[in-house]
């Protein structure tokens, strides 16, 4: 017997990959990797009116950006209609499904009657034993057991029981021959030998229906684990107004994929008090027992903080590579312009602790890269007064005579000038910072000047001194 764990992420391509879907994908991926199992990607595109190629590509792109690699797939349900029809015929042949000739108008009329009489608006089963009418349009309904209970031993929520007589004889194939969601999901899970289903608890009401279909095919249902939903800070269901934009929108906002993965896993799962995890740690530690039963709250500020931690903790060369596209997107660097990677890594290293996102980092790198800088008006008024302009002129003259333009040598020049002019070092450093970076805040001024370089430094000082 094959005991391999097999899980699947099965999004409907009716929109981009969003936070909730990404968390579901991540939990399945971690469960598979932790157990040396298989992670399958399945595109549930039977809703042909809303599913698009663009959304399929966006989902795949989001998965790749998050580095959630799959072992099989992506499978598409629209390519499997013949398989589903064969499974429908099997149930019809065994008397576990039946053709229903009721029209949509008749069903709606009966539904309204049931509601007016205080009865559940479920199908009344009148076609269960109806005569066959080959020439009339029909749907195919599953013959749901009318007695007993369906029990879900949920891996997260515990035991949940459903009364079978409350369940409908659901349609498993529409009159146009297309299969329905609850049916194709089961057929796919059987065909793909899925052992565990980890999904959002908005699917919980589908679970008893699906379990009954598994059993109709004499198939042991997979183990189910339903994840509690994600809420916004106001405790309402997460939506775009809470920042629940698509995964790729976070990429565009300058978040690192590993930071978003780390944040997503903590929406409902915990390992002691640890907050920051490497991917290897997540694979090693992950289990379903540590998933909470209550809803998780999405906190954009916490995600931003975590992203900042990842920027700080990553290697400068890695962050330099990641920030390059943002330098191009924001127009700081031309697409055809090449930057020295070693130099960029040094520049990035000075700013890593000051940047929460790659967009912030790109903006901060501007004064290292551009020929000239825009000087903040308040900083100019405070620090570039006539007395300070004289000091900057002395500094420019001293810098012009330097040969080794390093932070160590630059500090010596600044200290020597301060002694010669009998002023504090800060009386030189802060006006120089404003003239060279355009603002009053920057990393250490000697490191900054070394990275800006002698040529640009002298030009910027000259522009300020000349009042241009």
MOLINRA-V481840 format. One line per field, one symbol per residue. ss: DSSP state (a for helix, b for strand, c for the rest). burial: + if it has 16 or more other ideal C-beta (glycine too) atoms within 10 Angstrom, else -. A space follows every 50 residues. Layout:
ss: ???
burial: ???
This chain:
ss: cccccbbbbccccccccbaaaaaaaaaaaaaaaacccbbbbbbccccccc ccaaaaaaaaaaaaaccccccbbbbbaaacaaaaaaaaaaaaacccbbbb cccaaaaaaaaaaaaaccccccccccccccccccccccbbbbccccccbb bbbbcccbbbbbbaaaccccbbbcccccbcaaaaaaaaaaaccccbbbbb aaaaaaaaaaaaaaaaccccccbbbbbccbbcccccbccaaacccbaaaa aaccccaaaaaaaaacccbcccccccccaaaaaaaccaaabccccbbcca aaaaaaaaaaaaaccaaaaaaaaaaaaaacccccccccccaaaaaaaaaa aaaacccaaaaaaacaaaacccccccaaaaaaaccaaaaaaaaaaaaaaa ccccccaaaaaaaaaaaaaaaccccaaaaaaaaaaaacccccccaaaaaa aacaaaaaaaaaaaaccc
burial: ----+++++++++--++++++++++++++++++++-++++++++++---- +---++-++++++-++-+-+--+++-+--+---+--++--++---+++++ ++----+--++----------++++-+----------+++++++-----+ -+-++++----+----+-+++++----+++++++++++++-+-++++++- +-++--++++++++-+----++++++++++++-----+---+++-+++++ +--++++++++++++++++-+-----+----++-++-+--+---++-++- --++-+++-++--+-+--++-++++++----++----------+++++++ ++--+++++++++++++++---+-++--+---++---++-++--++-++- ----+----++-++--++--------+++++++++++++--++-++++++ ++---++-+++--++---
